[in-house]
Amino acid sequence: MNTESSNSENVYSILSKTQRLRISDGEIKPVLDGCSNASHLLILIWSQLGDFDNLEYAWWLQKEKSKLEAQGITIRAIGIGDRNSGIKFCKYTRFPQEWLFMDSLAEIHADLKLYRGLSIQFPLLSTSQKAWLNLMLMCAGIGSPGTLREVFRGYTGDKNAPQLIADQEVVSGTPLPPIKGSFFKAAGGTGFQRPFELATLRLRNMTEVLNNWNIYVPDSSYLTQRGATFLFDSQRKLIYEHRDRGILGFAENKSNPLSFFFDS
């Protein structure tokens, strides 16, 4: 696997010196605490925890949990928010609290030179209002390449992606009546991502976030900040990285976001 950035050699050095609030105990700890013997180390730099990218990323990690455990991979994530954000996120996604750290000011994002997102300085608007307006523009694809295409993929389906909802699974927690996975057979069959399947999961995430907005997003100043993925081998050599360039751009392979690890 190839890395994507000229400053790749500095990433581990920065992370090894980083301490943040750990969700499991509320203490300030090194983010690489307990990682010294990991055969592979996956570091996720997440945006606001109410960002759909992170909710989807955590969903994929849960879906592939057994495979990741079999490979002996160690995972750590740093998100933007506070401890309440992290606790709520972990409860909803089942992401382990001991793996998640919080950076309320997005300082690690700046240290790693990650994409801040669209940052047009509209006059007379507050910082929060500017962030909201820039976010809306990014949702429309401005300063956020690939976002609209990815939104449409959620509705049209993807034969290169696996089936996301099992036939016997019931999706609830949306404004719609509970939907059984077998419903999607009528939209195209089985064994791949059917039309509206991903959009339904995203609707569930949206409902969760909007119902708990102030918990997930305690400070809207960082709404446009994007994240990144870094994978290190046993010698802590950076063997893969992906730096998000837009909303819903958390993976290079949208059809199978964790393929960078399993195909290596």
BADO-330895 format. One record per residue (C-alpha): residue in one letter; x, y, z; residue number from 1. Coordinates in pm, 1 decimal. Example, Ala and Ser with C-alpha at 12.3 -4.5 7.8 and 13.67 -1.06 7.14 Angstrom:
BEGIN
<node code="A" u="1230.0" v="-450.0" w="780.0" pos="1"/>
<node code="S" u="1367.0" v="-106.0" w="714.0" pos="2"/>
REM end
This chain:
BEGIN
<node code="M" u="0.0" v="0.0" w="0.0" pos="1"/>
<node code="N" u="119.2" v="348.7" w="-75.9" pos="2"/>
<node code="T" u="105.6" v="652.0" w="147.1" pos="3"/>
<node code="E" u="-37.9" v="974.6" w="12.4" pos="4"/>
<node code="S" u="145.4" v="1258.5" w="183.9" pos="5"/>
<node code="S" u="493.7" v="1408.6" w="176.4" pos="6"/>
<node code="N" u="498.6" v="1449.5" w="557.0" pos="7"/>
<node code="S" u="408.9" v="1083.4" w="623.9" pos="8"/>
<node code="E" u="726.0" v="1019.9" w="822.2" pos="9"/>
<node code="N" u="613.4" v="1273.8" w="1083.2" pos="10"/>
<node code="V" u="272.2" v="1124.9" w="1156.6" pos="11"/>
<node code="Y" u="375.7" v="861.4" w="1409.4" pos="12"/>
<node code="S" u="608.2" v="1104.6" w="1582.2" pos="13"/>
<node code="I" u="320.4" v="1348.9" w="1630.7" pos="14"/>
<node code="L" u="80.4" v="1079.9" w="1750.7" pos="15"/>
<node code="S" u="333.9" v="931.8" w="1992.3" pos="16"/>
<node code="K" u="352.1" v="1267.5" w="2172.5" pos="17"/>
<node code="T" u="-22.4" v="1329.6" w="2177.1" pos="18"/>
<node code="Q" u="-228.3" v="1309.2" w="2494.6" pos="19"/>
<node code="R" u="-604.9" v="1356.0" w="2499.0" pos="20"/>
<node code="L" u="-908.5" v="1285.1" w="2714.1" pos="21"/>
<node code="R" u="-995.3" v="915.5" w="2711.5" pos="22"/>
<node code="I" u="-1366.1" v="839.7" w="2712.5" pos="23"/>
<node code="S" u="-1350.2" v="525.8" w="2927.6" pos="24"/>
<node code="D" u="-1219.3" v="701.6" w="3240.5" pos="25"/>
<node code="G" u="-1220.5" v="1074.5" w="3160.2" pos="26"/>
<node code="E" u="-844.4" v="1097.8" w="3214.0" pos="27"/>
<node code="I" u="-583.2" v="1266.9" w="2996.3" pos="28"/>
<node code="K" u="-375.3" v="983.2" w="2855.7" pos="29"/>
<node code="P" u="-134.5" v="920.8" w="2565.8" pos="30"/>
<node code="V" u="-346.7" v="815.1" w="2270.0" pos="31"/>
<node code="L" u="-102.8" v="532.0" w="2199.7" pos="32"/>
<node code="D" u="-124.8" v="398.4" w="2555.1" pos="33"/>
<node code="G" u="-135.2" v="17.2" w="2540.7" pos="34"/>
<node code="C" u="-35.1" v="-2.2" w="2175.1" pos="35"/>
<node code="S" u="331.4" v="-99.2" w="2206.0" pos="36"/>
<node code="N" u="283.5" v="-466.0" w="2112.4" pos="37"/>
<node code="A" u="31.2" v="-417.8" w="1831.9" pos="38"/>
<node code="S" u="109.5" v="-604.0" w="1509.7" pos="39"/>
<node code="H" u="-86.7" v="-337.7" w="1320.4" pos="40"/>
<node code="L" u="-198.7" v="-3.1" w="1455.6" pos="41"/>
<node code="L" u="-498.1" v="172.1" w="1300.7" pos="42"/>
<node code="I" u="-533.7" v="537.9" w="1398.4" pos="43"/>
<node code="L" u="-854.3" v="719.1" w="1306.7" pos="44"/>
<node code="I" u="-867.3" v="1095.7" w="1324.6" pos="45"/>
<node code="W" u="-1237.1" v="1175.0" w="1325.4" pos="46"/>
<node code="S" u="-1424.5" v="1499.0" w="1280.9" pos="47"/>
<node code="Q" u="-1718.6" v="1606.0" w="1501.7" pos="48"/>
<node code="L" u="-1868.4" v="1287.9" w="1639.4" pos="49"/>
<node code="G" u="-2206.2" v="1389.6" w="1499.4" pos="50"/>
<node code="D" u="-2055.8" v="1375.0" w="1150.4" pos="51"/>
<node code="F" u="-2212.1" v="1098.2" w="941.0" pos="52"/>
<node code="D" u="-1864.5" v="992.0" w="823.5" pos="53"/>
<node code="N" u="-1768.0" v="878.7" w="1173.0" pos="54"/>
<node code="L" u="-2095.6" v="701.0" w="1241.1" pos="55"/>
<node code="E" u="-2052.7" v="505.1" w="917.0" pos="56"/>
<node code="Y" u="-1687.5" v="433.6" w="990.3" pos="57"/>
<node code="A" u="-1777.9" v="293.1" w="1333.2" pos="58"/>
<node code="W" u="-2054.6" v="85.5" w="1171.2" pos="59"/>
<node code="W" u="-1805.0" v="-73.1" w="931.5" pos="60"/>
<node code="L" u="-1564.5" v="-147.1" w="1217.2" pos="61"/>
<node code="Q" u="-1846.1" v="-320.8" w="1402.3" pos="62"/>
<node code="K" u="-1947.4" v="-512.9" w="1088.7" pos="63"/>
<node code="E" u="-1591.2" v="-638.9" w="1037.9" pos="64"/>
<node code="K" u="-1516.6" v="-682.0" w="1408.6" pos="65"/>
<node code="S" u="-1437.9" v="-1053.3" w="1394.9" pos="66"/>
<node code="K" u="-1200.5" v="-1012.7" w="1100.1" pos="67"/>
<node code="L" u="-1017.4" v="-725.7" w="1267.9" pos="68"/>
<node code="E" u="-982.0" v="-923.1" w="1590.0" pos="69"/>
<node code="A" u="-847.4" v="-1222.6" w="1397.7" pos="70"/>
<node code="Q" u="-580.1" v="-999.3" w="1242.6" pos="71"/>
<node code="G" u="-479.5" v="-869.2" w="1586.5" pos="72"/>
<node code="I" u="-523.9" v="-505.4" w="1485.4" pos="73"/>
<node code="T" u="-519.4" v="-235.0" w="1753.4" pos="74"/>
<node code="I" u="-744.3" v="65.9" w="1698.4" pos="75"/>
<node code="R" u="-741.3" v="415.8" w="1844.4" pos="76"/>
<node code="A" u="-956.8" v="712.2" w="1742.5" pos="77"/>
<node code="I" u="-951.4" v="1084.6" w="1820.1" pos="78"/>
<node code="G" u="-1270.3" v="1280.2" w="1762.4" pos="79"/>
<node code="I" u="-1380.5" v="1640.1" w="1810.3" pos="80"/>
<node code="G" u="-1609.3" v="1703.8" w="2106.2" pos="81"/>
<node code="D" u="-1619.6" v="1639.1" w="2481.1" pos="82"/>
<node code="R" u="-1661.2" v="1334.9" w="2701.2" pos="83"/>
<node code="N" u="-2041.0" v="1344.9" w="2678.0" pos="84"/>
<node code="S" u="-2007.8" v="1336.2" w="2297.5" pos="85"/>
<node code="G" u="-1784.1" v="1032.4" w="2320.0" pos="86"/>
<node code="I" u="-2003.7" v="843.3" w="2564.2" pos="87"/>
<node code="K" u="-2310.4" v="901.3" w="2346.7" pos="88"/>
<node code="F" u="-2120.8" v="801.4" w="2030.8" pos="89"/>
<node code="C" u="-1991.1" v="479.4" w="2184.5" pos="90"/>
<node code="K" u="-2332.9" v="383.8" w="2320.3" pos="91"/>
<node code="Y" u="-2492.2" v="427.4" w="1977.1" pos="92"/>
<node code="T" u="-2217.0" v="272.7" w="1762.1" pos="93"/>
<node code="R" u="-2077.3" v="20.7" w="2016.0" pos="94"/>
<node code="F" u="-1730.6" v="160.7" w="1953.8" pos="95"/>
<node code="P" u="-1522.4" v="74.7" w="2266.2" pos="96"/>
<node code="Q" u="-1482.5" v="368.0" w="2503.5" pos="97"/>
<node code="E" u="-1122.8" v="277.7" w="2582.6" pos="98"/>
<node code="W" u="-1032.3" v="326.2" w="2214.2" pos="99"/>
<node code="L" u="-1177.1" v="675.5" w="2182.0" pos="100"/>
<node code="F" u="-1009.4" v="1003.9" w="2277.6" pos="101"/>
<node code="M" u="-1145.5" v="1356.5" w="2245.0" pos="102"/>
<node code="D" u="-986.3" v="1675.8" w="2112.6" pos="103"/>
<node code="S" u="-1221.7" v="1965.1" w="2181.9" pos="104"/>
<node code="L" u="-1018.6" v="2215.1" w="1976.3" pos="105"/>
<node code="A" u="-921.9" v="1994.9" w="1679.2" pos="106"/>
<node code="E" u="-554.8" v="2055.0" w="1759.7" pos="107"/>
<node code="I" u="-440.8" v="1712.4" w="1638.1" pos="108"/>
<node code="H" u="-610.5" v="1785.3" w="1305.6" pos="109"/>
<node code="A" u="-406.1" v="2102.4" w="1273.2" pos="110"/>
<node code="D" u="-85.5" v="1925.4" w="1378.2" pos="111"/>
<node code="L" u="-139.8" v="1665.3" w="1106.6" pos="112"/>
<node code="K" u="-237.0" v="1933.2" w="853.2" pos="113"/>
<node code="L" u="-574.9" v="1778.4" w="777.2" pos="114"/>
<node code="Y" u="-828.7" v="1948.8" w="552.9" pos="115"/>
<node code="R" u="-1023.3" v="2208.8" w="747.1" pos="116"/>
<node code="G" u="-1303.5" v="2202.7" w="496.4" pos="117"/>
<node code="L" u="-1452.1" v="2497.3" w="316.5" pos="118"/>
<node code="S" u="-1374.9" v="2816.0" w="511.1" pos="119"/>
<node code="I" u="-1526.2" v="3109.8" w="325.0" pos="120"/>
<node code="Q" u="-1521.9" v="3412.0" w="555.8" pos="121"/>
<node code="F" u="-1870.1" v="3554.5" w="523.7" pos="122"/>
<node code="P" u="-1881.0" v="3906.4" w="671.2" pos="123"/>
<node code="L" u="-2103.4" v="3987.7" w="970.4" pos="124"/>
<node code="L" u="-2158.7" v="3621.1" w="1057.7" pos="125"/>
<node code="S" u="-2044.5" v="3453.7" w="1378.2" pos="126"/>
<node code="T" u="-1792.7" v="3170.2" w="1375.1" pos="127"/>
<node code="S" u="-2073.1" v="2920.0" w="1423.1" pos="128"/>
<node code="Q" u="-2284.9" v="3071.6" w="1146.7" pos="129"/>
<node code="K" u="-1990.3" v="3068.3" w="906.9" pos="130"/>
<node code="A" u="-1926.8" v="2702.8" w="985.7" pos="131"/>
<node code="W" u="-2290.7" v="2615.0" w="920.7" pos="132"/>
<node code="L" u="-2301.0" v="2797.0" w="588.3" pos="133"/>
<node code="N" u="-1973.9" v="2641.5" w="475.0" pos="134"/>
<node code="L" u="-2105.8" v="2301.3" w="577.6" pos="135"/>
<node code="M" u="-2419.3" v="2349.0" w="368.9" pos="136"/>
<node code="L" u="-2206.4" v="2441.6" w="68.5" pos="137"/>
<node code="M" u="-1992.2" v="2132.0" w="120.7" pos="138"/>
<node code="C" u="-2305.0" v="1917.0" w="133.5" pos="139"/>
<node code="A" u="-2382.6" v="2059.3" w="-210.7" pos="140"/>
<node code="G" u="-2039.8" v="1946.1" w="-330.4" pos="141"/>
<node code="I" u="-1858.3" v="2281.5" w="-310.6" pos="142"/>
<node code="G" u="-1512.4" v="2230.7" w="-164.3" pos="143"/>
<node code="S" u="-1611.6" v="1870.0" w="-105.4" pos="144"/>
<node code="P" u="-1531.6" v="1653.9" w="-409.0" pos="145"/>
<node code="G" u="-1730.8" v="1334.7" w="-447.8" pos="146"/>
<node code="T" u="-1994.5" v="1415.8" w="-185.6" pos="147"/>
<node code="L" u="-2294.8" v="1433.7" w="-417.8" pos="148"/>
<node code="R" u="-2189.2" v="1116.5" w="-597.8" pos="149"/>
<node code="E" u="-2162.7" v="937.8" w="-265.0" pos="150"/>
<node code="V" u="-2504.4" v="1063.5" w="-153.1" pos="151"/>
<node code="F" u="-2660.4" v="930.3" w="-473.8" pos="152"/>
<node code="R" u="-2484.3" v="594.8" w="-427.7" pos="153"/>
<node code="G" u="-2679.7" v="552.2" w="-107.5" pos="154"/>
<node code="Y" u="-3003.2" v="565.1" w="-308.0" pos="155"/>
<node code="T" u="-2903.8" v="390.1" w="-629.5" pos="156"/>
<node code="G" u="-2717.7" v="98.0" w="-475.5" pos="157"/>
<node code="D" u="-2372.7" v="-44.7" w="-547.9" pos="158"/>
<node code="K" u="-2307.6" v="-391.0" w="-690.1" pos="159"/>
<node code="N" u="-1942.2" v="-363.6" w="-584.1" pos="160"/>
<node code="A" u="-2039.2" v="-327.2" w="-218.1" pos="161"/>
<node code="P" u="-2156.3" v="-604.6" w="15.8" pos="162"/>
<node code="Q" u="-2512.1" v="-636.5" w="139.2" pos="163"/>
<node code="L" u="-2545.1" v="-401.7" w="436.9" pos="164"/>
<node code="I" u="-2866.0" v="-515.9" w="606.2" pos="165"/>
<node code="A" u="-2931.4" v="-885.8" w="671.0" pos="166"/>
<node code="D" u="-3265.3" v="-1021.2" w="551.9" pos="167"/>
<node code="Q" u="-3386.9" v="-1084.2" w="908.3" pos="168"/>
<node code="E" u="-3252.0" v="-757.6" w="1050.5" pos="169"/>
<node code="V" u="-3500.0" v="-483.1" w="1136.7" pos="170"/>
<node code="V" u="-3395.8" v="-119.5" w="1094.3" pos="171"/>
<node code="S" u="-3574.2" v="112.6" w="1336.6" pos="172"/>
<node code="G" u="-3496.9" v="453.0" w="1484.2" pos="173"/>
<node code="T" u="-3597.3" v="649.0" w="1173.0" pos="174"/>
<node code="P" u="-3907.6" v="859.0" w="1097.0" pos="175"/>
<node code="L" u="-4025.0" v="562.0" w="887.4" pos="176"/>
<node code="P" u="-4191.8" v="245.2" w="1020.3" pos="177"/>
<node code="P" u="-3941.7" v="-33.8" w="1109.0" pos="178"/>
<node code="I" u="-3798.5" v="-186.0" w="791.0" pos="179"/>
<node code="K" u="-3702.6" v="-553.9" w="763.6" pos="180"/>
<node code="G" u="-3391.3" v="-630.8" w="562.1" pos="181"/>
<node code="S" u="-3580.3" v="-860.0" w="327.9" pos="182"/>
<node code="F" u="-3770.9" v="-551.8" w="205.7" pos="183"/>
<node code="F" u="-3466.0" v="-454.8" w="-1.8" pos="184"/>
<node code="K" u="-3487.2" v="-776.2" w="-205.6" pos="185"/>
<node code="A" u="-3765.3" v="-614.6" w="-403.0" pos="186"/>
<node code="A" u="-3530.8" v="-331.0" w="-494.6" pos="187"/>
<node code="G" u="-3270.5" v="-555.0" w="-652.3" pos="188"/>
<node code="G" u="-3198.0" v="-887.5" w="-486.0" pos="189"/>
<node code="T" u="-2939.5" v="-1000.5" w="-232.2" pos="190"/>
<node code="G" u="-2564.3" v="-1021.7" w="-184.5" pos="191"/>
<node code="F" u="-2480.2" v="-659.9" w="-266.8" pos="192"/>
<node code="Q" u="-2575.3" v="-307.0" w="-158.8" pos="193"/>
<node code="R" u="-2929.5" v="-263.8" w="-283.0" pos="194"/>
<node code="P" u="-3097.3" v="68.3" w="-376.5" pos="195"/>
<node code="F" u="-3198.6" v="271.9" w="-67.9" pos="196"/>
<node code="E" u="-3014.7" v="32.6" w="166.3" pos="197"/>
<node code="L" u="-2729.4" v="268.2" w="256.5" pos="198"/>
<node code="A" u="-2964.9" v="567.2" w="250.8" pos="199"/>
<node code="T" u="-3177.4" v="393.4" w="515.8" pos="200"/>
<node code="L" u="-2878.1" v="346.3" w="744.8" pos="201"/>
<node code="R" u="-2782.5" v="709.5" w="691.6" pos="202"/>
<node code="L" u="-3136.9" v="817.1" w="777.2" pos="203"/>
<node code="R" u="-3109.9" v="627.4" w="1105.5" pos="204"/>
<node code="N" u="-2781.1" v="803.8" w="1180.4" pos="205"/>
<node code="M" u="-2928.4" v="1141.5" w="1091.6" pos="206"/>
<node code="T" u="-3223.9" v="1083.0" w="1322.4" pos="207"/>
<node code="E" u="-2991.9" v="986.7" w="1607.9" pos="208"/>
<node code="V" u="-2771.4" v="1294.8" w="1564.1" pos="209"/>
<node code="L" u="-3049.5" v="1549.6" w="1517.1" pos="210"/>
<node code="N" u="-3229.8" v="1418.4" w="1825.7" pos="211"/>
<node code="N" u="-2910.6" v="1461.8" w="2029.4" pos="212"/>
<node code="W" u="-2740.7" v="1746.1" w="1843.4" pos="213"/>
<node code="N" u="-2604.9" v="1942.4" w="2139.9" pos="214"/>
<node code="I" u="-2444.7" v="1627.2" w="2279.5" pos="215"/>
<node code="Y" u="-2279.5" v="1517.6" w="1957.6" pos="216"/>
<node code="V" u="-2177.8" v="1870.5" w="1853.4" pos="217"/>
<node code="P" u="-2103.6" v="2083.8" w="2161.3" pos="218"/>
<node code="D" u="-1913.4" v="2338.3" w="1950.0" pos="219"/>
<node code="S" u="-2023.4" v="2394.9" w="1589.6" pos="220"/>
<node code="S" u="-1704.0" v="2587.2" w="1506.1" pos="221"/>
<node code="Y" u="-1546.4" v="2269.6" w="1370.5" pos="222"/>
<node code="L" u="-1833.0" v="2141.8" w="1156.2" pos="223"/>
<node code="T" u="-1630.7" v="2145.1" w="834.0" pos="224"/>
<node code="Q" u="-1310.2" v="1988.8" w="971.3" pos="225"/>
<node code="R" u="-1221.8" v="1660.3" w="798.7" pos="226"/>
<node code="G" u="-1033.0" v="1361.8" w="934.3" pos="227"/>
<node code="A" u="-793.0" v="1088.9" w="826.5" pos="228"/>
<node code="T" u="-694.4" v="721.9" w="851.3" pos="229"/>
<node code="F" u="-341.6" v="601.3" w="931.0" pos="230"/>
<node code="L" u="-226.4" v="239.0" w="938.0" pos="231"/>
<node code="F" u="111.7" v="139.1" w="1083.1" pos="232"/>
<node code="D" u="288.7" v="-197.1" w="1075.5" pos="233"/>
<node code="S" u="466.8" v="-364.6" w="1368.1" pos="234"/>
<node code="Q" u="773.2" v="-143.5" w="1314.6" pos="235"/>
<node code="R" u="546.1" v="164.1" w="1319.0" pos="236"/>
<node code="K" u="610.7" v="233.9" w="956.4" pos="237"/>
<node code="L" u="317.7" v="415.6" w="797.7" pos="238"/>
<node code="I" u="189.5" v="174.1" w="532.2" pos="239"/>
<node code="Y" u="-137.9" v="344.1" w="445.6" pos="240"/>
<node code="E" u="-302.8" v="679.8" w="490.4" pos="241"/>
<node code="H" u="-616.1" v="846.1" w="364.7" pos="242"/>
<node code="R" u="-684.6" v="1213.5" w="426.0" pos="243"/>
<node code="D" u="-1048.0" v="1307.5" w="386.5" pos="244"/>
<node code="R" u="-1116.6" v="1572.6" w="123.1" pos="245"/>
<node code="G" u="-1490.1" v="1610.8" w="168.4" pos="246"/>
<node code="I" u="-1806.7" v="1502.0" w="344.2" pos="247"/>
<node code="L" u="-1862.2" v="1124.0" w="316.9" pos="248"/>
<node code="G" u="-1504.1" v="1102.0" w="192.8" pos="249"/>
<node code="F" u="-1369.3" v="899.5" w="485.7" pos="250"/>
<node code="A" u="-1262.0" v="607.1" w="266.0" pos="251"/>
<node code="E" u="-1077.4" v="572.0" w="-61.4" pos="252"/>
<node code="N" u="-1288.8" v="268.4" w="-149.7" pos="253"/>
<node code="K" u="-1645.3" v="379.6" w="-78.7" pos="254"/>
<node code="S" u="-1785.8" v="35.3" w="-159.2" pos="255"/>
<node code="N" u="-1574.6" v="-135.4" w="105.1" pos="256"/>
<node code="P" u="-1406.5" v="120.6" w="334.6" pos="257"/>
<node code="L" u="-1182.0" v="-129.8" w="516.6" pos="258"/>
<node code="S" u="-1046.5" v="-294.1" w="202.6" pos="259"/>
<node code="F" u="-716.0" v="-107.5" w="245.3" pos="260"/>
<node code="F" u="-642.5" v="-335.8" w="539.3" pos="261"/>
<node code="F" u="-788.1" v="-667.8" w="427.3" pos="262"/>
<node code="D" u="-640.2" v="-640.7" w="75.6" pos="263"/>
<node code="S" u="-291.0" v="-565.2" w="203.1" pos="264"/>
REM end
